[in-house]
Amino acid sequence: MYPKALMVAVAALALTTSSAQAYSGKALARAKLTESQRAAFTVAQELQAEGDLEAAKGVLLDAGIDQEVIERLRSAHASEHKLHSVEITAALSENDYDAFLDLIEGTKFEGIVSSRDEFRLLRAAHQYREHGEFAKAEQILMQLGLPREYAVVSRKSALSQLSEAERDAFMTARAANDRDTMEAILEEAGILDTFPRHAQSWRLKDGSAIQES
């Protein structure tokens, strides 16, 4: 018999397995799950999509998903989410439309910016933001269709806080998909701890955030 607290935690976990942003392959890898546990997530995703939550919970429990594993998953997800947010900012900074599309593929952000013209507008808002011209950035975000309450920009991006050497090192690590080094650079620069828990900037129509949060 499993403890009630574990059952509740696994139930919550099972409910989010179908979200690409919640527990991506990168997050699962960073959490150092075993091969069988990662396979269990794939099965749980299919069962959850079919509406069989109880079966999804059972698969996760049988794979040894316990409180320790769940904590590792939460930590890995938080780290991966921050890295992913900075990567989106980097794609905007580098004017890399293709990379931007790859980064938002399979997320809530897909389809929000679906043309080069919309990307240019979002990039213009990003550039205004980096220069501290937040009102101009907000106007463009609203032009893209974001309600004012979700288009509030009040701070510069985390990427802009890196020195030139740190930024170059981050981009090199990103090109090599070295997630640990990317995180270490942000942590060394003291940026990871500055991410607000509930950022209001760069939010989408459904309230989900497109910037660091």
Secondary structure, 3 states (H helix, E strand, C coil): CCCHHHHHHHHHHHHCCCCCCCCCHHHHHHCCCCHHHHHHHHHHHHHHHCCCHHHHHHHHHHCCCCHHHHHHHHHHHHHHHHHHHHHHHHHHHCCCHHHHHHHHCCCCCCCCCCCHHHHHHHHHHHHHHHCCCHHHHHHHHHHCCCCHHHCCCCCCCCHHHCCHHHHHHHHHHHHCCCHHHHHHHHHHCCCHHHCCCCCCCCECCCCCECCCC
